[in-house]
Amino acid sequence: MASSMKENTTPQRILSYLKECPEGANIIEISKQLGVGRNQVARHLANLSQVGRLDLFTDGNNKIYRLAHRIPFHLFSVYPKGGAIGFNRSLLVQEVSERALTILGCSESDLIGTWIEDLPQPLFQELNLGSVTRGILDEKISTPHTVTGEVGGRFLEISLSPCIFDDSTTGVVVVISDLSDTEKILETERLLSDRFDALMRESEEFIADLDANDRIIRANYALARCFDTDPTNLIGLLGLPSISPEDLLLIKQTAFSDPNTSGRTSAPVEVRVITHDGKIRYQKWLAYREERNGILWSLHCIGSDITEQKIQDERIRLYESGLSAIVDERTNELREIIKNLKSQIDGLQRIEQQQYINESRYSRLTETVSEIIWETGEEHQFTYVSDKVQESIGKTSENLIGKHFFDLIDDSVGQARALDFVSLLISGKPIDRMVTPIRSVDGSTRWFEISGVPNIGPDESFQGYCGIANDITERVLQDELKTELLSIIESAAHIVAITREDGFFSYLNKAGRKFFGLSNKSDITKACFFSFIPESDYQDYLAKRAEAVEIGYWMGDSTIMSYDGTLIPVSQIIQYHRHESTKKSYFSTIIRDISDRLAFEQELATAYEYSRMLTEVNPDLIATFSVEGKILDVNAAVERVTGYHRQKLIGNEYFQFFSEPEEIKTLHGKVLTQGSAIEFTAEITHKNGRKTPVIGRSVAFRDQSKNMRGVFATARIIQPGSEEKSREKGPKKLKDKLRKPPPG
């Protein structure tokens, strides 16, 4: 039984060992490290490699195994800004996303099962993606591998990475993003995405996003650390890790308690979880849902570990409940001492015994509190440090006994603070929450908030310090990140502002001050955003703010006035915020000038109207058809000849309006095949049965990517006795002309 259990845990032990050994290991090293036979290790390694959990590298005769970092293909299928194509190890298309079909302009049946070199799309040949894909499969090219280039007039970004399909087979995913018109916007998005990833990475809170099926689509490092894993290993899991289905349902019910609160956070829910190492922890979770078009898109969950808070609350409760008992105990002891003065030795023994109990309590207390408890002698050398210090700086309490505080201070990053702390130590004055940099074993800097009081002996002499220290490194780093983020917002080209409910500014970045004519010395809190709204748009703007209050945000186009009274069309986002603790509300807004875009749209509309008028006044018949033969557009001459209105014609096959539809259909196919112009004569049938002879030309037209888009045709009515009519005597029937082979 024990052997079977050990056998079942061997794959997980192999994965855990290779995670600590990123350079990889061979069978002998793994067998020796785990204490498991080579044959058994070899069998498990083969299975793990087959399902894509491990990668195999060959170094001469030595086989090296490493952890495989592959992402499930279905995660790429929901990527909104690029299309994904999955190739299996035979370089055949196995899966493809809808977005990829849109970018490539083809159907799923055109791609599935096709070899990469046979794909009709030119980008696979022009960017040499076939050889790159082979290199990734053969582990000769590191990933993710990104290729950019211009193909068919479009600027494309191609990213290639290893992936794993739903059937557990492995391959390579090619993500295609069209950046033709949005390179600057994409660069900004990448910067914001990097900043978001950094915030996700550094956040102390747990963050997880669930899709509509309760599967994790995003998780941060804080949540992954609770289970000694990487965030990518949580992607695709059902529900929140270690949280029971009942607790998850409670979180969801709270988030869905009011159908009109899409985007708002729910009341916090406290849950009890068991971590990967068997410890019981307590967490508090908040959730809010994101809906699109009234359909649940995702559920955003934010949690935090409240175990220490629980312990502290319990400690306070026990302290308060035990205080009365301690007072009674001391009172009884004093009565007993008075009663037994004649038994002084016995009384002293009881006092010594109680002292021992108190010392034991103090010792246990120092090991359970979250703060580091420390004590120094008169020369400032450590005489006691609690074991919590090892979690922060990597040094044990035994290694610190006898060493000085000065040996730990890192004056390379905070010299002024370090000097202030040293000066305070030497003076022997109380230390009150002083922030000090401390150097850890790995050379990194940790920030501590240190407090302490001097120990004064019976002779009023200084005998050292005793105090506590809190590791606030993460808080300091978060403050630095907030400062950097504010710097980015301040230098942004768009207007970023925060206003109170009465419209007065609380914050305005540099671009906003310039737009509204406010200098850096101006008090923005005395300026009101409402004064820059045109009077005719004021009520409409209040309605937009009301919508932001109702659903959380408003987004659209509006008009505002600059400081000189000029009306500027802008694109604006208004977001509503409310502090749960203070119950105060405020609005944030981002404003972008769209004057150039509107001017361009007006020019485009004018050009379209001009082109349409030229077509309508032309006496010849003009029409465009799709590749399938459907009518896309016609002019007024076509309406007169067929007897049908333009809206009735569009969308119908045009062959049916000729007296010989099959011959016209054959001509249509020939035009698409040859691509060149073809002359024809035919008869168009009016809805009342009248036939009109015409002579015309058809030619195929393509888009900028050289893809066939349809057929453009013009025709002229053959008038009785005209030259065209004479030319048609002894005419070549349309089918005769089609049978004649093309020149050359």
C-alpha positions in Angstrom: 0.0 0.0 0.0 2.8 2.4 0.9 4.7 1.5 -2.3 1.6 2.3 -4.4 1.1 5.7 -2.7 4.8 6.5 -3.3 4.4 5.5 -6.9 1.4 7.8 -7.3 3.3 10.8 -5.9 6.4 10.3 -8.0 5.2 12.5 -11.0 4.4 15.4 -8.7 7.8 15.0 -6.9 9.6 15.0 -10.3 7.8 18.2 -11.3 8.6 19.9 -7.9 12.2 19.0 -8.2 12.5 20.3 -11.8 10.8 23.5 -10.8 13.7 24.1 -8.3 16.2 23.1 -11.1 15.4 25.3 -14.1 18.5 24.2 -16.0 17.1 20.7 -16.1 18.4 17.2 -14.9 19.0 13.8 -16.4 17.4 10.5 -15.2 20.4 9.6 -12.9 20.2 13.0 -11.1 16.5 12.8 -10.7 16.6 9.2 -9.5 19.3 10.0 -6.9 17.5 13.1 -5.7 14.1 11.4 -5.2 15.5 8.0 -4.1 13.4 6.2 -6.8 14.6 3.5 -9.2 15.9 4.7 -12.6 13.4 2.5 -14.6 10.5 4.0 -12.6 11.8 7.5 -13.1 12.3 6.9 -16.8 8.7 5.6 -17.2 7.2 8.7 -15.5 9.5 11.1 -17.5 8.2 9.5 -20.7 4.6 10.0 -19.6 5.1 13.6 -18.5 6.9 14.4 -21.8 4.1 12.8 -23.9 1.4 15.0 -22.2 3.5 18.1 -22.7 4.5 18.7 -19.0 8.2 18.2 -19.7 10.6 19.1 -22.6 13.4 16.8 -23.6 16.8 18.2 -24.7 19.8 16.1 -26.0 23.3 17.1 -25.0 25.4 14.4 -26.7 24.4 11.1 -25.2 22.9 12.9 -22.2 19.1 13.5 -22.1 18.1 16.5 -20.1 14.5 17.0 -18.9 13.1 20.5 -18.1 9.7 21.8 -17.2 7.6 22.7 -20.2 5.9 26.1 -20.3 3.0 25.7 -22.6 -0.2 27.6 -22.6 -3.6 25.9 -23.4 -4.7 26.9 -27.0 -8.3 27.7 -25.9 -6.9 30.7 -24.0 -5.7 32.3 -27.2 -9.1 31.7 -28.9 -10.6 34.5 -26.7 -7.7 36.9 -27.3 -9.5 40.0 -28.5 -6.7 41.8 -30.5 -5.3 38.9 -32.5 -6.2 35.7 -34.2 -4.7 32.3 -33.2 -3.7 29.4 -35.4 -2.6 26.1 -33.7 -0.1 23.8 -35.6 0.5 20.3 -34.3 3.9 18.6 -34.4 3.3 17.6 -38.0 3.0 21.3 -38.9 -0.7 20.8 -39.8 -3.4 23.3 -38.7 -5.2 21.7 -35.8 -7.3 24.6 -34.4 -8.0 28.2 -35.4 -9.8 31.1 -33.7 -12.6 33.2 -35.2 -10.5 36.3 -35.0 -7.8 34.6 -37.2 -10.4 33.7 -39.8 -11.4 37.4 -39.9 -7.8 38.7 -40.3 -6.9 36.1 -43.0 -10.2 36.4 -44.8 -10.9 32.7 -45.1 -13.1 30.0 -43.6 -12.2 27.3 -41.1 -12.4 24.5 -43.7 -9.7 26.3 -45.7 -7.2 25.9 -42.9 -7.9 22.8 -40.7 -5.6 20.0 -41.7 -3.5 22.1 -44.1 0.3 21.9 -44.0 1.9 25.2 -43.1 3.8 25.4 -46.4 0.5 24.9 -48.4 -1.4 27.7 -46.8 -2.6 30.2 -49.4 -2.0 33.2 -47.2 1.2 35.1 -48.3 2.3 36.0 -44.8 3.4 32.5 -44.0 5.9 32.6 -46.9 6.9 36.2 -46.8 7.7 36.1 -43.0 9.2 32.6 -43.3 7.0 31.3 -40.5 7.4 27.7 -41.6 11.0 27.5 -40.6 10.4 29.4 -37.4 7.7 27.0 -36.4 10.0 24.0 -37.0 12.7 25.7 -35.0 10.4 26.1 -32.0 9.2 22.5 -32.2 12.9 21.4 -32.4 13.8 23.6 -29.3 16.2 25.6 -31.5 14.4 28.9 -31.2 13.5 30.4 -27.8 10.0 31.5 -27.1 7.9 33.5 -27.2 9.2 34.5 -30.7 7.8 37.6 -32.3 8.0 38.6 -35.9 6.8 41.9 -37.4 6.5 43.0 -41.0 4.4 44.5 -43.7 2.4 41.9 -45.8 -0.1 42.9 -48.5 -0.2 46.5 -47.3 -0.9 45.5 -43.7 1.5 45.8 -40.8 1.3 42.5 -38.9 2.8 41.3 -35.6 3.2 37.5 -35.4 3.9 35.8 -32.0 4.8 32.1 -31.8 4.8 30.1 -28.6 4.5 26.5 -27.5 1.0 25.4 -26.7 -1.1 22.4 -25.6 -4.4 21.5 -27.2 -7.5 20.2 -25.4 -6.6 16.6 -26.4 -3.3 17.0 -24.5 -1.2 17.0 -27.7 1.4 19.7 -28.0 2.3 22.1 -30.8 2.9 25.8 -31.7 0.4 28.6 -31.6 0.8 31.5 -34.1 -1.0 34.7 -32.9 -1.6 37.2 -35.7 -2.3 40.9 -34.8 -3.1 43.5 -37.4 -1.4 46.7 -36.2 -1.9 48.7 -39.5 -3.8 51.7 -38.0 -3.1 51.4 -34.3 0.7 51.1 -33.8 0.8 54.0 -31.4 -2.3 52.9 -29.5 -0.9 49.4 -29.3 2.3 50.7 -27.9 0.4 52.6 -25.2 -1.6 49.5 -24.5 1.5 47.4 -24.2 2.9 49.9 -21.7 -0.3 49.9 -19.7 -0.4 46.1 -19.9 3.2 45.9 -18.6 2.2 48.2 -15.8 -0.9 46.1 -15.1 1.2 42.9 -15.1 3.6 44.6 -12.7 0.8 45.6 -10.3 -0.6 42.1 -10.6 2.8 40.7 -9.8 3.5 43.0 -6.8 0.1 43.2 -5.3 -0.3 41.6 -1.8 -3.9 40.9 -2.5 -5.2 37.8 -4.3 -6.6 38.5 -7.7 -8.5 36.0 -9.9 -10.8 36.5 -12.9 -13.4 33.8 -13.6 -15.2 33.3 -16.9 -18.9 32.6 -17.2 -18.2 28.9 -16.6 -16.3 29.7 -13.3 -12.9 28.8 -14.9 -9.9 30.9 -14.0 -8.8 33.1 -16.9 -6.3 35.3 -14.9 -4.5 35.0 -11.6 -1.7 37.0 -9.9 1.4 35.9 -8.2 0.1 36.5 -4.6 -2.6 33.9 -5.2 -0.2 31.4 -6.8 2.3 31.7 -4.0 -0.3 30.4 -1.5 -0.2 27.1 -3.4 3.6 27.1 -4.2 3.0 27.3 -8.0 3.0 29.7 -10.9 0.0 31.8 -12.0 -0.1 30.0 -15.4 -0.7 26.7 -13.6 -3.9 28.1 -12.2 -5.3 29.1 -15.6 -8.2 26.9 -16.6 -8.9 25.6 -13.1 -12.6 25.4 -12.1 -13.4 27.8 -9.3 -11.1 29.6 -6.8 -8.3 27.3 -5.5 -9.1 25.6 -2.1 -12.4 27.4 -1.8 -15.4 25.1 -1.5 -18.2 25.2 -4.1 -20.6 26.4 -1.3 -18.3 29.4 -0.5 -17.9 30.2 -4.2 -21.6 30.1 -4.6 -22.0 32.5 -1.7 -19.5 34.9 -3.3 -21.4 34.8 -6.6 -24.8 35.2 -4.9 -23.6 38.3 -3.1 -22.2 39.7 -6.3 -25.5 39.0 -8.1 -27.8 40.1 -5.3 -28.8 43.3 -7.2 -29.3 43.0 -11.0 -28.6 46.7 -11.4 -25.2 46.6 -9.8 -23.1 45.3 -12.6 -19.5 46.3 -12.0 -19.9 47.1 -8.3 -18.2 45.0 -5.6 -20.2 42.8 -3.3 -20.1 42.6 0.5 -16.9 40.8 1.7 -17.2 37.1 2.3 -14.9 35.4 4.8 -13.8 31.8 3.9 -11.7 29.1 5.5 -9.2 27.4 3.3 -6.4 24.7 3.5 -3.2 25.5 1.7 -0.9 23.1 -0.2 1.2 22.5 3.0 -1.9 21.5 5.1 -2.2 24.8 7.0 -5.5 26.4 7.7 -5.8 30.0 6.6 -8.6 32.5 6.6 -9.3 34.7 3.6 -11.7 37.6 2.8 -13.0 37.9 -0.8 -14.8 40.7 -2.7 -16.3 40.1 -6.2 -17.8 42.2 -8.9 -19.2 41.1 -12.2 -18.6 42.4 -15.7 -21.4 42.2 -18.2 -21.4 43.0 -21.9 -24.7 43.6 -23.7 -26.5 42.2 -20.6 -24.5 38.9 -20.7 -22.1 37.9 -17.9 -18.6 38.2 -19.3 -16.4 37.6 -16.2 -16.4 37.7 -12.4 -13.5 39.7 -10.9 -12.5 38.4 -7.5 -10.2 40.1 -5.0 -9.1 38.5 -1.8 -6.7 38.9 1.1 -5.3 36.7 3.8 -6.8 37.7 7.2 -5.3 34.9 9.2 -3.0 37.2 11.1 -5.9 39.6 11.8 -7.9 36.6 13.1 -5.1 35.6 15.3 -4.6 39.1 16.6 -8.4 39.4 17.3 -8.3 36.1 19.1 -5.3 37.1 21.0 -6.9 40.3 22.2 -10.1 38.4 23.1 -8.1 35.9 25.1 -6.1 38.7 26.7 -9.2 40.6 27.7 -11.0 37.5 29.0 -7.8 36.4 30.8 -7.0 39.7 32.4 -9.7 39.4 35.1 -8.5 35.8 35.8 -4.9 37.1 36.1 -6.0 39.8 38.5 -7.9 37.3 40.6 -4.9 34.9 40.5 -2.5 37.6 41.7 -4.9 38.6 44.4 -5.2 35.1 45.7 -1.4 34.8 45.6 -1.0 37.9 47.7 -3.6 36.6 50.2 -1.8 33.3 50.3 1.6 35.1 50.9 0.0 37.2 53.7 -1.6 34.1 55.2 1.7 32.1 55.0 4.3 34.7 56.0 5.7 32.2 58.3 6.2 29.9 55.3 8.4 32.3 53.4 10.4 29.7 51.6 7.2 28.1 50.3 6.0 31.4 49.2 9.3 32.2 47.3 9.0 28.9 45.5 5.5 29.7 44.4 6.7 33.1 43.1 9.6 31.4 41.2 7.3 28.9 39.7 4.9 31.6 38.5 7.9 33.5 37.1 8.8 30.5 35.1 5.3 30.2 33.8 5.3 33.9 32.8 8.6 33.5 31.0 7.2 30.5 29.1 4.2 32.5 28.1 6.4 35.4 26.9 8.6 33.0 24.9 5.5 31.4 23.2 4.1 34.9 22.5 7.2 36.1 20.8 7.2 33.1 18.4 3.5 33.6 17.4 3.2 37.3 16.8 3.8 38.6 13.2 6.2 41.3 14.3 9.9 40.7 14.9 10.7 41.1 18.6 14.3 42.2 19.4 16.5 43.2 22.3 20.0 44.7 22.4 22.6 45.3 25.1 24.3 48.5 26.1 26.8 48.2 23.2 23.8 47.7 20.8 24.6 44.1 20.1 21.7 41.7 19.8 20.8 39.7 22.9 17.5 38.3 21.6 15.8 38.2 18.2 12.6 36.2 17.5 12.6 33.6 14.8 10.4 35.7 12.5 13.5 37.5 11.4 14.6 34.6 9.1 11.4 35.0 7.0 12.4 38.6 6.1 16.2 38.7 5.8 17.2 35.1 5.6 19.3 35.1 8.8 18.4 33.0 11.8 18.1 34.5 15.3 21.2 32.4 16.4 23.3 34.1 13.6 22.3 37.6 14.9 23.0 37.1 18.6 26.1 39.2 19.4 26.0 41.2 16.2 25.3 44.9 16.1 22.4 46.8 14.5 25.0 48.7 12.4 26.0 45.5 10.7 22.5 45.1 9.1 21.8 48.6 8.0 21.9 49.1 4.2 23.1 52.7 3.7 23.4 52.3 -0.1 19.7 53.0 -0.7 18.6 55.2 2.2 21.7 56.9 3.6 19.9 59.7 5.3 17.4 57.4 7.0 20.2 55.0 8.0 22.2 57.9 9.6 19.1 59.1 11.5 18.5 55.6 12.9 22.1 55.2 13.9 22.1 58.6 15.6 18.9 57.7 17.5 20.4 54.4 18.7 23.5 56.1 20.0 21.5 58.8 21.8 19.5 56.1 23.7 16.2 57.9 23.0 12.9 56.0 22.3 12.5 54.8 18.7 9.0 55.4 17.2 8.2 53.6 14.0 11.3 54.6 12.2 11.6 53.4 8.6 15.1 51.8 8.1 16.7 49.9 5.2 18.1 46.5 6.2 20.3 44.3 3.9 19.1 40.7 3.5 21.2 37.6 2.9 20.7 37.6 -0.9 21.9 41.2 -1.1 18.5 42.8 -1.6 17.2 45.6 0.6 14.2 45.1 2.9 12.5 48.0 4.6 11.5 47.8 8.3 9.4 50.0 10.6 11.3 49.8 13.9 10.1 50.9 17.3 11.9 50.4 20.6 12.3 51.7 24.2 15.5 51.9 26.2 16.1 49.5 29.1 17.1 51.5 32.2 18.8 49.6 35.1 18.2 50.1 38.8 21.0 52.6 38.8 19.4 54.6 36.0 22.1 53.4 33.6 21.3 52.6 29.9 21.3 48.8 29.3 20.1 48.6 25.7 16.8 48.5 23.8 13.8 46.2 23.5 11.3 46.7 20.7 9.6 45.3 17.6 10.1 45.5 13.8 7.6 45.2 11.0 8.7 44.2 7.5 7.1 46.9 5.3 9.0 46.2 2.1 5.9 45.5 0.0 4.2 48.7 1.2 7.3 50.8 0.3 7.5 49.2 -3.2 3.8 49.9 -3.7 4.3 53.5 -2.8 7.1 53.8 -5.3 4.8 52.2 -8.0 2.0 54.6 -7.2 4.5 57.5 -7.6 5.7 56.2 -10.9 2.1 55.6 -12.2 1.2 59.2 -11.2 4.2 60.4 -13.2 3.0 58.5 -16.3 -0.5 60.0 -15.9 0.9 63.5 -15.4 2.9 63.3 -18.7 0.1 61.7 -20.7 -1.0 63.6 -23.9 -4.7 63.2 -23.0 -6.6 65.1 -20.3 -6.9 63.1 -17.0 -9.0 64.7 -14.3 -10.8 63.9 -11.0 -13.8 66.0 -10.0 -16.1 66.1 -7.0 -19.8 65.6 -7.3 -20.2 69.4 -7.5 -17.9 69.5 -10.6 -14.8 71.1 -8.9 -11.5 69.6 -9.8 -9.6 67.5 -7.2 -6.8 66.5 -9.7 -5.8 67.7 -13.2 -2.8 66.5 -15.1 -0.4 68.7 -17.1 -2.3 68.3 -20.4 -5.5 69.3 -18.6 -4.0 72.4 -17.0 -2.8 73.5 -20.5 -6.1 72.9 -22.1 -8.2 74.7 -19.5 -5.6 77.5 -19.1 -4.5 76.8 -15.5 -0.9 77.3 -14.6 1.0 75.0 -12.2 0.6 77.6 -9.5 -3.2 77.8 -9.9 -5.4 76.3 -7.3 -7.4 73.8 -9.4 -9.8 73.1 -6.6 -11.4 76.5 -7.2 -12.0 75.7 -10.9 -15.2 73.9 -11.9 -15.3 71.5 -14.8 -19.0 72.5 -15.5 -17.8 75.9 -16.6 -16.1 74.3 -19.6 -19.3 72.6 -20.8 -21.3 74.5 -23.4 -24.6 75.8 -22.0 -26.6 73.9 -24.7 -24.9 70.6 -23.7 -25.1 71.1 -19.9 -28.3 69.0 -19.2 -27.0 66.3 -21.6 -23.7 66.2 -19.7 -25.6 65.8 -16.4 -27.5 62.8 -17.9 -24.2 61.3 -18.9 -22.9 61.6 -15.3 -26.1 60.0 -14.1 -25.6 57.1 -16.4 -22.0 56.7 -15.0 -23.5 56.7 -11.5 -26.0 54.0 -12.5 -23.7 51.5 -14.3 -20.3 52.6 -13.2 -19.1 54.5 -16.3 -20.1 56.4 -19.5 -18.1 56.5 -22.7 -18.7 58.5 -25.9 -18.2 61.7 -27.8 -19.0 65.2 -26.4 -18.0 68.8 -26.7 -16.1 71.0 -24.2 -14.7 74.5 -24.3 -11.0 75.4 -24.0 -9.8 78.3 -21.9 -10.2 80.7 -24.9 -13.9 79.6 -25.5 -13.1 77.4 -28.5 -15.5 74.4 -28.8 -13.5 71.2 -29.1 -15.1 67.8 -30.0 -13.7 65.1 -27.7 -13.9 61.4 -26.9 -14.5 61.1 -23.2 -14.8 58.4 -20.5 -16.5 59.2 -17.2 -16.1 56.8 -14.4 -18.0 56.9 -11.0 -16.2 56.1 -7.8 -17.4 55.7 -4.2 -15.3 55.2 -1.1 -17.0 52.4 1.0 -15.3 53.7 4.2 -16.0 57.4 3.8 -19.2 57.1 1.7 -17.8 60.0 -0.4 -18.3 59.9 -4.2 -16.2 61.4 -7.0 -15.7 61.1 -10.8 -12.6 60.5 -12.9 -12.5 61.3 -16.6 -10.1 60.9 -19.6 -10.6 63.3 -22.5 -9.1 63.0 -26.0 -9.4 65.7 -28.8 -11.0 64.2 -31.9 -11.2 67.3 -34.1 -8.9 65.7 -36.7 -10.8 62.5 -36.8 -14.2 64.3 -37.4 -12.7 66.4 -40.1 -11.4 63.3 -41.9 -14.8 61.6 -41.6 -16.5 64.7 -43.1 -14.1 64.7 -46.1 -14.7 61.0 -46.6 -18.5 61.5 -46.6 -18.2 64.3 -49.1 -16.1 62.2 -51.4 -18.6 59.3 -51.2 -21.5 61.6 -52.2 -19.5 63.0 -55.1 -18.7 59.5 -56.4 -22.3 58.4 -56.0 -23.6 61.4 -58.0 -21.1 60.7 -60.8 -22.4 57.1 -61.0 -26.1 58.2 -60.9 -25.9 60.7 -63.8 -24.1 58.3 -66.1 -26.5 57.0 -68.8 -24.7 53.7 -69.0 -25.6 50.7 -66.8 -23.1 50.4 -63.9 -23.1 47.6 -61.4 -20.9 45.7 -59.0 -21.3 42.0 -58.0 -19.8 39.8 -55.3 -17.7 36.8 -56.0 -20.9 34.7 -55.6 -22.8 36.7 -58.1 -24.9 38.8 -55.7 -25.7 42.4 -56.6 -23.7 44.8 -54.4 -24.7 48.1 -56.0 -26.3 49.5 -59.2 -27.1 53.0 -60.7 -30.4 54.5 -61.8 -29.9 53.2 -65.4 -30.0 49.6 -64.2 -33.3 50.4 -62.2 -34.9 51.7 -65.4 -33.9 48.7 -67.6 -35.0 46.0 -65.0 -38.0 47.8 -63.6 -36.9 47.2 -60.0 -35.8 49.6 -57.3 -32.1 49.6 -56.2 -32.9 48.2 -52.8 -34.9 45.3 -54.4 -31.9 44.4 -56.6 -29.2 44.5 -54.0 -28.5 41.0 -52.5 -30.1 39.0 -55.4 -28.1 37.0 -58.0 -27.9 39.2 -61.2 -28.0 36.2 -63.6 -31.8 36.0 -63.3 -32.3 39.4 -64.9 -30.8 38.2 -68.3 -32.6 36.2 -70.9 -29.8 33.6 -70.9 -28.8 33.3 -67.1 -26.6 30.2 -67.5 -24.4 31.9 -70.1 -24.1 35.0 -67.9 -23.1 32.8 -65.0 -20.4 31.1 -67.1 -19.1 34.6 -68.1 -19.0 35.6 -64.4 -16.8 32.6 -63.6 -14.5 33.3 -66.5 -14.0 36.9 -65.4 -13.0 35.7 -61.9 -10.7 33.1 -63.3 -8.9 35.4 -65.9 -9.1 38.5 -63.8 -9.0 40.6 -67.0 -11.8 42.5 -68.8 -14.2 40.6 -71.0 -16.6 42.1 -73.5 -20.1 40.7 -73.9 -23.5 41.2 -75.5 -26.7 40.1 -73.9 -30.4 40.9 -73.3 -31.7 42.2 -70.0 -35.3 41.2 -69.1 -37.6 43.9 -67.6 -40.0 42.8 -64.9 -42.9 43.3 -67.5 -41.1 40.9 -69.9 -39.5 43.5 -72.2 -36.0 42.6 -73.3 -33.3 45.2 -73.8 -30.1 44.3 -75.8 -26.9 45.6 -74.3 -23.1 45.5 -75.0 -20.7 45.8 -72.1 -17.5 44.9 -70.3 -16.9 43.0 -67.1 -13.7 43.0 -65.0 -12.7 41.5 -61.7 -11.6 43.8 -58.8 -9.4 43.0 -55.8 -8.7 44.6 -52.4 -5.3 45.9 -51.2 -4.3 42.4 -50.2 -4.9 41.1 -53.8 -7.9 39.1 -52.6 -10.7 38.7 -55.1 -13.6 40.9 -54.0 -16.1 40.7 -57.0 -16.9 41.9 -60.5 -17.4 45.5 -61.9 -19.5 45.7 -65.0 -20.7 48.5 -67.4 -23.1 48.2 -70.3 -24.7 50.4 -72.9 -28.1 49.8 -74.5 -27.9 48.9 -78.2 -30.3 51.3 -80.0 -32.0 50.1 -83.2 -29.9 50.9 -86.3 -26.8 51.8 -84.2 -23.3 50.6 -84.9 -23.4 48.1 -82.1 -26.7 46.7 -83.6 -25.0 46.3 -87.0 -22.0 44.7 -85.4 -24.3 42.1 -83.8 -25.7 40.9 -87.2 -24.7 37.4 -87.7 -23.8 37.8 -84.1 -21.6 35.6 -82.1 -23.8 34.1 -79.6 -22.7 34.7 -76.0 -22.1 30.9 -75.6 -20.0 30.9 -78.9 -17.8 33.7 -77.6 -17.3 31.8 -74.3 -16.3 28.6 -76.2 -13.6 30.5 -78.1 -10.3 30.1 -76.2 -8.7 33.3 -75.0 -5.8 34.8 -77.1 -2.4 33.4 -76.3 
